[in-house]
Amino acid sequence: MVGDDLFDYAKTVSSRMDFVRFVEYLNRDRQEKSNEWGNQTLEQFLGGLSGFVNDMDGYYKNIGDNVDVEQITWRMAAEMLLAATVYGS
């Protein structure tokens, strides 16, 4: 399972540069801990991304986060990529 540090990091993303740094960190995590990623291939990752985006209104409702999923933020974009590492696997 992808580490809690990535989940905590994703919650802090609030700007384009934060997002760039998050993607770089996510890439390092993939290189160092690929065995912890449920979605190992690009096809699986994109399937996980699609599945999470389709269901993310329920995700945010379940965690009590009142967001407009039609107006994504940099934080939400980071959370989408992070969810894609394991969603549906």
N, C-alpha and C positions, 0 to 999 in steps of 0.2 A: 504494500500500500504506500502511496506517495506520502511523504512526511508531513507532519503537522506544521512544520516551519513554512512550507509552501502555502498552506491554507492561510496561515497568519500573514504571510507576505502579501498574498493576493488581496487581502482586506485593506492593505495600506496603499494600494495603487490608486492614485488620484489625478495623474497627469500623463501626457504622452511619454515623457521621459521615464516616469515610473514604470509605465507599461513596457517600454523598451528594455529597461533593466530587469523587469520580471521575466520577460521572454528569454533574455540571456541566462538568467538564473535557472529557468525551467529547462533550457537546453543543456546546461551543465548537469542538472539533476538527471536528465535522460542519459547523458554520457556515463555518469558515475553509478547510477542505480537503475538501469534499464530493466532489471529483473523485478523491480517493484511496480513497474507500470503494467496495468492490466491490458492496455491496448498497445500491443507491440509493433504493429505495422501502421503505415500511413492510412491504409484503408480502414483499419480498426479505429485509429485515432479520429479520422474524419467521421466515421459512423458514430462514435461516442460524442463528438462535438454536435453533430446533427441531432442526436437523441436528447442531449442535455438542453440544447437551445429550444427544442420542441416542448420540453417539459419544465423549463426553468421558472415559469410563473408559479407552478406548484412548489418548486424547491424554495423560492424566496418566501412564499406564503408559509410554508412549513417551518422556516427558521425565524418567522416573524419580522422579515425585512420588507417593508412596504416600498417597493420599487416599481417603476413603469418599465416593463420589459420591452416596450416599443421604443424607448429612449435610453439605449444602453450607455453606461459610463465606462471609463477606462478600467475601473475596478471590476465591473461586470465582465468586460472583455477578458481580463486576466482570469476570473473565475471560470469562464467558459473554457478557456484553454486548459486550465487545471482539471476541470471536470472531465474533459475529453481524454485525459490520460487513463481514466478508469471506468467511465460511465458505460454501462451496458456489458462490461466484460465479465 
